Amino acid sequence: MLQEKDGDLFLINKYGTYSRNELQHQLLTSKLTVKELGQVYDLNHSRMNHVLRLLGINERNYIGDTRIPDSTIDPSLHQVFIGTLMGDAYMTHPRCYQVAHSIKQCDYLYHIAGRIHKFVSSLSRGSCPLGESISLWTYRHVAFEPYFERFYSRGKKKKYFHDRTAHDLEAEGLAYWFMDDGGYNKHGNYFSLGNVSREEGAVLVNLLKYKFRIDCWLQKHGQNYFNLYIGASGKGLFRDIVSPYLIPHMRYKIGSPKMHPSSIVNLHADLCKVAGRKVRLNGDPEKYSYKKGTIEELVKSPKISGTAFKRKPSKDEIIKLLGEGYTDGDIAQRYRISRNTIGVIRRSCGIEKQSSRLAPDMENKLTDLFKVPDMSILGAMKTTGLTFYKVKRWLQRR
């Protein structure tokens, strides 16, 4: 039932009473996502969305909108995104940027992660046709929508190059494109364009010819695949343009000696330091390794204190935590796995679901904190890392 009172609209149903002004304030000012808002009101995601629709609230925050305090993309960072999207980076969602490379190019991928560290959600090891690979994902954020429109705006699931795709590509962006897709031989340099049409290839040839004055042409490479080739007459100018921006591990593409990949342990430690937070690295400790670096070493590394890793807990661990009073959500958050996985194990053992509340260790920590005279909600938030609403709800339940 909807009621209007004092310029506000209220929804009253069996789950409670909801104020339109209060919900809008929490979405716009407190920057809560719909999921976080549902946790405040003890509603699941679909019920919270239903409440918002009935009250006519269209505002939505995505997880990236709330976790990225500064989403400004300066001209240099713009060139990183444009250059890598011209190469191997891709977007399967309008608000999410992804890139993957061979594990042998982990130095380059971590270099990209360092450049865009404020957007990075996680990294992960996987496999590709050429062997092991490492991938990077960003949070979903509205800042990526313009890039999606550039490369995927013509209703195509794969990238499409047209006149406006890279009209503002500069030397730095060209270097990132070359580090992604470039190569060399004794006669010159080239870009592997992959499965593109001749029209798309012509657009890229014109870009290099008329914007950078580089002599190049389209060269067929296998069935339906093309290379953009830079011959002997243009390779000197091209290398002068991109050379200042090439990282040491990629300078072999202009003829320098090839360097051995660095340890992922050290690379990930440096990324966490640059980002100023723990960046999740997904992988199996027993399988994830490259030369001197393994996840097991990274966990123990003094360079990173408490780095979060995605690790599926054993059934015995989950049963033990459930017996100690932890909720499905507590365990899912601790191990970065879905609540459904926890729920299946819980139900198979006949364990009843715990009501949504704070984990026992966090409740004990709050109890100790509020024994201190003049302890405020803000002080407890800073100490525990909890939100205002979680601390407030805990105080109300005492």
Contacts in CASP RR format, 6 or more apart in sequence:
PFRMAT RR
TARGET T0000
AUTHOR 0000-0000-0000
METHOD contacts of the structure
MODEL  1
MLQEKDGDLFLINKYGTYSRNELQHQLLTSKLTVKELGQVYDLNHSRMNH
VLRLLGINERNYIGDTRIPDSTIDPSLHQVFIGTLMGDAYMTHPRCYQVA
HSIKQCDYLYHIAGRIHKFVSSLSRGSCPLGESISLWTYRHVAFEPYFER
FYSRGKKKKYFHDRTAHDLEAEGLAYWFMDDGGYNKHGNYFSLGNVSREE
GAVLVNLLKYKFRIDCWLQKHGQNYFNLYIGASGKGLFRDIVSPYLIPHM
RYKIGSPKMHPSSIVNLHADLCKVAGRKVRLNGDPEKYSYKKGTIEELVK
SPKISGTAFKRKPSKDEIIKLLGEGYTDGDIAQRYRISRNTIGVIRRSCG
IEKQSSRLAPDMENKLTDLFKVPDMSILGAMKTTGLTFYKVKRWLQRR
1 11 0 8 1.000
1 12 0 8 1.000
1 13 0 8 1.000
2 9 0 8 1.000
2 10 0 8 1.000
2 11 0 8 1.000
2 12 0 8 1.000
2 54 0 8 1.000
2 55 0 8 1.000
3 9 0 8 1.000
3 10 0 8 1.000
3 12 0 8 1.000
4 10 0 8 1.000
7 21 0 8 1.000
8 19 0 8 1.000
8 20 0 8 1.000
8 21 0 8 1.000
9 19 0 8 1.000
9 20 0 8 1.000
9 21 0 8 1.000
9 55 0 8 1.000
10 17 0 8 1.000
10 18 0 8 1.000
10 19 0 8 1.000
10 20 0 8 1.000
11 17 0 8 1.000
11 18 0 8 1.000
11 20 0 8 1.000
11 51 0 8 1.000
11 54 0 8 1.000
11 55 0 8 1.000
12 18 0 8 1.000
15 41 0 8 1.000
15 42 0 8 1.000
15 43 0 8 1.000
15 47 0 8 1.000
16 41 0 8 1.000
18 41 0 8 1.000
18 51 0 8 1.000
18 55 0 8 1.000
20 55 0 8 1.000
20 56 0 8 1.000
20 57 0 8 1.000
23 37 0 8 1.000
23 51 0 8 1.000
23 52 0 8 1.000
23 55 0 8 1.000
23 57 0 8 1.000
24 57 0 8 1.000
24 59 0 8 1.000
26 32 0 8 1.000
26 37 0 8 1.000
26 40 0 8 1.000
27 37 0 8 1.000
27 57 0 8 1.000
27 59 0 8 1.000
27 60 0 8 1.000
27 61 0 8 1.000
28 59 0 8 1.000
30 388 0 8 1.000
31 61 0 8 1.000
31 65 0 8 1.000
31 66 0 8 1.000
32 40 0 8 1.000
32 61 0 8 1.000
32 66 0 8 1.000
32 387 0 8 1.000
32 389 0 8 1.000
33 60 0 8 1.000
33 61 0 8 1.000
33 62 0 8 1.000
33 63 0 8 1.000
33 65 0 8 1.000
33 66 0 8 1.000
34 45 0 8 1.000
34 48 0 8 1.000
34 49 0 8 1.000
34 52 0 8 1.000
34 60 0 8 1.000
34 61 0 8 1.000
35 45 0 8 1.000
35 48 0 8 1.000
36 66 0 8 1.000
36 387 0 8 1.000
37 48 0 8 1.000
38 44 0 8 1.000
38 45 0 8 1.000
38 47 0 8 1.000
38 48 0 8 1.000
39 356 0 8 1.000
39 389 0 8 1.000
39 390 0 8 1.000
40 389 0 8 1.000
40 393 0 8 1.000
41 48 0 8 1.000
41 51 0 8 1.000
42 356 0 8 1.000
43 51 0 8 1.000
52 58 0 8 1.000
62 95 0 8 1.000
62 139 0 8 1.000
62 140 0 8 1.000
62 141 0 8 1.000
62 142 0 8 1.000
63 139 0 8 1.000
63 140 0 8 1.000
64 139 0 8 1.000
64 140 0 8 1.000
64 141 0 8 1.000
65 71 0 8 1.000
65 141 0 8 1.000
65 142 0 8 1.000
67 139 0 8 1.000
68 118 0 8 1.000
68 119 0 8 1.000
68 139 0 8 1.000
68 141 0 8 1.000
68 143 0 8 1.000
69 118 0 8 1.000
70 118 0 8 1.000
71 118 0 8 1.000
71 119 0 8 1.000
71 141 0 8 1.000
71 142 0 8 1.000
71 143 0 8 1.000
73 81 0 8 1.000
73 143 0 8 1.000
76 172 0 8 1.000
77 115 0 8 1.000
77 116 0 8 1.000
78 168 0 8 1.000
79 169 0 8 1.000
79 170 0 8 1.000
79 172 0 8 1.000
79 173 0 8 1.000
79 176 0 8 1.000
80 112 0 8 1.000
80 115 0 8 1.000
80 116 0 8 1.000
80 172 0 8 1.000
80 173 0 8 1.000
80 176 0 8 1.000
81 89 0 8 1.000
81 97 0 8 1.000
81 116 0 8 1.000
81 147 0 8 1.000
82 147 0 8 1.000
82 166 0 8 1.000
82 168 0 8 1.000
82 169 0 8 1.000
82 173 0 8 1.000
82 176 0 8 1.000
83 89 0 8 1.000
83 166 0 8 1.000
83 169 0 8 1.000
83 173 0 8 1.000
83 174 0 8 1.000
83 176 0 8 1.000
83 177 0 8 1.000
83 180 0 8 1.000
84 99 0 8 1.000
84 112 0 8 1.000
84 176 0 8 1.000
84 177 0 8 1.000
84 180 0 8 1.000
85 91 0 8 1.000
85 97 0 8 1.000
85 147 0 8 1.000
85 150 0 8 1.000
85 151 0 8 1.000
85 159 0 8 1.000
86 161 0 8 1.000
86 165 0 8 1.000
86 166 0 8 1.000
86 169 0 8 1.000
86 173 0 8 1.000
86 176 0 8 1.000
86 177 0 8 1.000
86 180 0 8 1.000
86 181 0 8 1.000
87 177 0 8 1.000
87 180 0 8 1.000
87 181 0 8 1.000
88 99 0 8 1.000
88 100 0 8 1.000
88 101 0 8 1.000
88 180 0 8 1.000
88 181 0 8 1.000
89 97 0 8 1.000
89 98 0 8 1.000
89 99 0 8 1.000
89 180 0 8 1.000
90 98 0 8 1.000
90 99 0 8 1.000
90 159 0 8 1.000
91 97 0 8 1.000
91 98 0 8 1.000
91 144 0 8 1.000
91 147 0 8 1.000
91 148 0 8 1.000
91 151 0 8 1.000
91 152 0 8 1.000
92 98 0 8 1.000
93 140 0 8 1.000
93 148 0 8 1.000
94 144 0 8 1.000
94 145 0 8 1.000
94 148 0 8 1.000
94 149 0 8 1.000
94 152 0 8 1.000
95 140 0 8 1.000
95 141 0 8 1.000
95 142 0 8 1.000
95 144 0 8 1.000
95 145 0 8 1.000
95 148 0 8 1.000
96 137 0 8 1.000
96 138 0 8 1.000
96 139 0 8 1.000
96 140 0 8 1.000
96 144 0 8 1.000
97 116 0 8 1.000
97 119 0 8 1.000
97 137 0 8 1.000
97 138 0 8 1.000
97 144 0 8 1.000
97 147 0 8 1.000
98 135 0 8 1.000
98 136 0 8 1.000
98 137 0 8 1.000
98 138 0 8 1.000
99 109 0 8 1.000
99 112 0 8 1.000
99 135 0 8 1.000
99 136 0 8 1.000
100 109 0 8 1.000
100 128 0 8 1.000
100 133 0 8 1.000
100 134 0 8 1.000
100 135 0 8 1.000
100 136 0 8 1.000
101 108 0 8 1.000
101 109 0 8 1.000
101 133 0 8 1.000
101 134 0 8 1.000
102 128 0 8 1.000
102 130 0 8 1.000
102 131 0 8 1.000
102 132 0 8 1.000
102 133 0 8 1.000
102 134 0 8 1.000
103 125 0 8 1.000
103 131 0 8 1.000
103 132 0 8 1.000
103 133 0 8 1.000
103 134 0 8 1.000
103 261 0 8 1.000
103 290 0 8 1.000
104 261 0 8 1.000
105 249 0 8 1.000
105 261 0 8 1.000
106 134 0 8 1.000
106 261 0 8 1.000
106 262 0 8 1.000
106 264 0 8 1.000
106 267 0 8 1.000
106 290 0 8 1.000
107 247 0 8 1.000
107 249 0 8 1.000
107 259 0 8 1.000
107 261 0 8 1.000
107 262 0 8 1.000
107 267 0 8 1.000
108 179 0 8 1.000
108 247 0 8 1.000
108 249 0 8 1.000
108 250 0 8 1.000
109 123 0 8 1.000
109 134 0 8 1.000
109 136 0 8 1.000
110 264 0 8 1.000
110 267 0 8 1.000
110 268 0 8 1.000
110 270 0 8 1.000
110 271 0 8 1.000
111 247 0 8 1.000
111 249 0 8 1.000
112 136 0 8 1.000
113 120 0 8 1.000
113 123 0 8 1.000
113 136 0 8 1.000
113 271 0 8 1.000
113 279 0 8 1.000
114 120 0 8 1.000
114 271 0 8 1.000
114 274 0 8 1.000
114 275 0 8 1.000
116 138 0 8 1.000
117 271 0 8 1.000
117 274 0 8 1.000
117 275 0 8 1.000
117 276 0 8 1.000
117 279 0 8 1.000
118 275 0 8 1.000
119 138 0 8 1.000
119 139 0 8 1.000
119 141 0 8 1.000
119 143 0 8 1.000
120 136 0 8 1.000
120 137 0 8 1.000
120 138 0 8 1.000
120 139 0 8 1.000
120 271 0 8 1.000
120 275 0 8 1.000
120 279 0 8 1.000
121 137 0 8 1.000
121 138 0 8 1.000
121 139 0 8 1.000
121 280 0 8 1.000
122 136 0 8 1.000
122 137 0 8 1.000
122 279 0 8 1.000
122 280 0 8 1.000
122 281 0 8 1.000
122 282 0 8 1.000
122 310 0 8 1.000
123 134 0 8 1.000
123 135 0 8 1.000
123 136 0 8 1.000
123 137 0 8 1.000
123 268 0 8 1.000
123 279 0 8 1.000
123 280 0 8 1.000
123 281 0 8 1.000
123 282 0 8 1.000
124 134 0 8 1.000
124 135 0 8 1.000
124 137 0 8 1.000
124 281 0 8 1.000
124 282 0 8 1.000
124 283 0 8 1.000
124 310 0 8 1.000
125 132 0 8 1.000
125 133 0 8 1.000
125 134 0 8 1.000
125 135 0 8 1.000
125 282 0 8 1.000
125 283 0 8 1.000
125 287 0 8 1.000
125 288 0 8 1.000
126 132 0 8 1.000
126 133 0 8 1.000
126 134 0 8 1.000
126 135 0 8 1.000
127 133 0 8 1.000
132 290 0 8 1.000
134 264 0 8 1.000
138 144 0 8 1.000
150 164 0 8 1.000
150 165 0 8 1.000
151 159 0 8 1.000
151 160 0 8 1.000
151 161 0 8 1.000
151 165 0 8 1.000
152 158 0 8 1.000
152 159 0 8 1.000
152 160 0 8 1.000
153 160 0 8 1.000
154 160 0 8 1.000
154 162 0 8 1.000
158 195 0 8 1.000
160 200 0 8 1.000
161 196 0 8 1.000
161 200 0 8 1.000
161 201 0 8 1.000
161 203 0 8 1.000
161 204 0 8 1.000
162 200 0 8 1.000
162 203 0 8 1.000
163 203 0 8 1.000
165 203 0 8 1.000
166 204 0 8 1.000
166 207 0 8 1.000
169 177 0 8 1.000
169 207 0 8 1.000
169 211 0 8 1.000
171 212 0 8 1.000
171 241 0 8 1.000
171 242 0 8 1.000
171 244 0 8 1.000
171 245 0 8 1.000
172 245 0 8 1.000
173 245 0 8 1.000
174 212 0 8 1.000
174 241 0 8 1.000
174 242 0 8 1.000
175 241 0 8 1.000
175 242 0 8 1.000
175 244 0 8 1.000
175 245 0 8 1.000
175 246 0 8 1.000
176 245 0 8 1.000
177 191 0 8 1.000
178 189 0 8 1.000
178 191 0 8 1.000
178 242 0 8 1.000
178 246 0 8 1.000
178 253 0 8 1.000
179 246 0 8 1.000
179 247 0 8 1.000
179 250 0 8 1.000
179 253 0 8 1.000
181 191 0 8 1.000
181 192 0 8 1.000
181 193 0 8 1.000
182 189 0 8 1.000
182 190 0 8 1.000
182 191 0 8 1.000
182 192 0 8 1.000
182 253 0 8 1.000
183 189 0 8 1.000
183 190 0 8 1.000
183 191 0 8 1.000
183 192 0 8 1.000
183 253 0 8 1.000
184 190 0 8 1.000
184 253 0 8 1.000
184 254 0 8 1.000
184 255 0 8 1.000
187 231 0 8 1.000
187 232 0 8 1.000
188 229 0 8 1.000
188 230 0 8 1.000
188 231 0 8 1.000
188 232 0 8 1.000
188 234 0 8 1.000
188 235 0 8 1.000
189 229 0 8 1.000
189 230 0 8 1.000
189 231 0 8 1.000
189 235 0 8 1.000
189 238 0 8 1.000
189 239 0 8 1.000
189 253 0 8 1.000
189 254 0 8 1.000
190 219 0 8 1.000
190 227 0 8 1.000
190 228 0 8 1.000
190 229 0 8 1.000
190 230 0 8 1.000
191 204 0 8 1.000
191 227 0 8 1.000
191 228 0 8 1.000
192 221 0 8 1.000
192 225 0 8 1.000
192 227 0 8 1.000
193 200 0 8 1.000
193 201 0 8 1.000
193 204 0 8 1.000
193 225 0 8 1.000
193 226 0 8 1.000
193 227 0 8 1.000
193 228 0 8 1.000
194 221 0 8 1.000
194 225 0 8 1.000
194 226 0 8 1.000
195 224 0 8 1.000
195 225 0 8 1.000
196 226 0 8 1.000
198 218 0 8 1.000
198 226 0 8 1.000
201 218 0 8 1.000
201 226 0 8 1.000
201 228 0 8 1.000
202 218 0 8 1.000
204 228 0 8 1.000
205 216 0 8 1.000
205 217 0 8 1.000
205 218 0 8 1.000
205 228 0 8 1.000
208 214 0 8 1.000
208 216 0 8 1.000
208 228 0 8 1.000
208 230 0 8 1.000
209 215 0 8 1.000
209 216 0 8 1.000
212 237 0 8 1.000
212 238 0 8 1.000
212 241 0 8 1.000
213 237 0 8 1.000
214 230 0 8 1.000
214 234 0 8 1.000
214 237 0 8 1.000
214 238 0 8 1.000
214 241 0 8 1.000
215 230 0 8 1.000
215 231 0 8 1.000
215 233 0 8 1.000
215 234 0 8 1.000
216 228 0 8 1.000
216 229 0 8 1.000
216 230 0 8 1.000
216 231 0 8 1.000
216 234 0 8 1.000
217 228 0 8 1.000
217 229 0 8 1.000
218 226 0 8 1.000
218 227 0 8 1.000
218 228 0 8 1.000
218 229 0 8 1.000
219 226 0 8 1.000
219 227 0 8 1.000
219 228 0 8 1.000
219 229 0 8 1.000
220 226 0 8 1.000
220 227 0 8 1.000
221 227 0 8 1.000
230 238 0 8 1.000
239 254 0 8 1.000
242 254 0 8 1.000
243 251 0 8 1.000
243 254 0 8 1.000
246 253 0 8 1.000
246 254 0 8 1.000
248 259 0 8 1.000
249 259 0 8 1.000
249 261 0 8 1.000
249 262 0 8 1.000
252 258 0 8 1.000
252 259 0 8 1.000
260 291 0 8 1.000
261 290 0 8 1.000
261 291 0 8 1.000
263 290 0 8 1.000
263 291 0 8 1.000
263 292 0 8 1.000
263 293 0 8 1.000
264 290 0 8 1.000
264 293 0 8 1.000
264 298 0 8 1.000
265 292 0 8 1.000
265 293 0 8 1.000
265 294 0 8 1.000
265 297 0 8 1.000
265 298 0 8 1.000
265 301 0 8 1.000
265 303 0 8 1.000
266 303 0 8 1.000
268 279 0 8 1.000
268 281 0 8 1.000
268 298 0 8 1.000
268 304 0 8 1.000
268 307 0 8 1.000
269 298 0 8 1.000
269 301 0 8 1.000
269 303 0 8 1.000
269 304 0 8 1.000
271 279 0 8 1.000
272 278 0 8 1.000
272 279 0 8 1.000
272 303 0 8 1.000
272 304 0 8 1.000
272 307 0 8 1.000
273 303 0 8 1.000
278 304 0 8 1.000
278 306 0 8 1.000
278 307 0 8 1.000
278 308 0 8 1.000
279 307 0 8 1.000
280 307 0 8 1.000
280 308 0 8 1.000
280 309 0 8 1.000
280 310 0 8 1.000
280 336 0 8 1.000
281 295 0 8 1.000
281 298 0 8 1.000
281 307 0 8 1.000
281 309 0 8 1.000
281 310 0 8 1.000
282 309 0 8 1.000
282 310 0 8 1.000
282 336 0 8 1.000
283 295 0 8 1.000
283 309 0 8 1.000
283 310 0 8 1.000
283 311 0 8 1.000
284 295 0 8 1.000
284 311 0 8 1.000
285 294 0 8 1.000
285 295 0 8 1.000
285 296 0 8 1.000
285 299 0 8 1.000
285 309 0 8 1.000
285 311 0 8 1.000
288 294 0 8 1.000
288 295 0 8 1.000
289 295 0 8 1.000
295 309 0 8 1.000
298 304 0 8 1.000
298 307 0 8 1.000
298 309 0 8 1.000
299 306 0 8 1.000
299 307 0 8 1.000
299 309 0 8 1.000
308 336 0 8 1.000
309 336 0 8 1.000
310 335 0 8 1.000
310 336 0 8 1.000
310 337 0 8 1.000
311 335 0 8 1.000
311 336 0 8 1.000
312 335 0 8 1.000
312 337 0 8 1.000
312 341 0 8 1.000
313 331 0 8 1.000
313 335 0 8 1.000
313 337 0 8 1.000
315 345 0 8 1.000
318 331 0 8 1.000
318 342 0 8 1.000
318 345 0 8 1.000
318 346 0 8 1.000
319 345 0 8 1.000
319 349 0 8 1.000
319 351 0 8 1.000
321 330 0 8 1.000
321 331 0 8 1.000
321 334 0 8 1.000
322 331 0 8 1.000
322 342 0 8 1.000
322 346 0 8 1.000
322 349 0 8 1.000
322 351 0 8 1.000
322 354 0 8 1.000
323 351 0 8 1.000
324 360 0 8 1.000
325 354 0 8 1.000
325 360 0 8 1.000
326 354 0 8 1.000
326 359 0 8 1.000
326 360 0 8 1.000
327 353 0 8 1.000
327 354 0 8 1.000
327 355 0 8 1.000
327 356 0 8 1.000
327 357 0 8 1.000
327 359 0 8 1.000
328 339 0 8 1.000
328 342 0 8 1.000
328 343 0 8 1.000
328 346 0 8 1.000
328 353 0 8 1.000
328 354 0 8 1.000
329 339 0 8 1.000
329 342 0 8 1.000
329 356 0 8 1.000
330 358 0 8 1.000
330 359 0 8 1.000
331 342 0 8 1.000
332 338 0 8 1.000
332 339 0 8 1.000
332 341 0 8 1.000
332 342 0 8 1.000
343 353 0 8 1.000
346 353 0 8 1.000
357 363 0 8 1.000
357 397 0 8 1.000
358 366 0 8 1.000
358 386 0 8 1.000
358 390 0 8 1.000
358 394 0 8 1.000
362 384 0 8 1.000
362 386 0 8 1.000
363 394 0 8 1.000
365 383 0 8 1.000
365 384 0 8 1.000
366 380 0 8 1.000
366 384 0 8 1.000
366 386 0 8 1.000
366 391 0 8 1.000
366 394 0 8 1.000
369 375 0 8 1.000
369 379 0 8 1.000
369 380 0 8 1.000
369 383 0 8 1.000
369 384 0 8 1.000
370 380 0 8 1.000
370 395 0 8 1.000
377 388 0 8 1.000
377 391 0 8 1.000
377 392 0 8 1.000
377 395 0 8 1.000
378 388 0 8 1.000
380 386 0 8 1.000
380 391 0 8 1.000
381 387 0 8 1.000
381 388 0 8 1.000
381 391 0 8 1.000
384 391 0 8 1.000
END
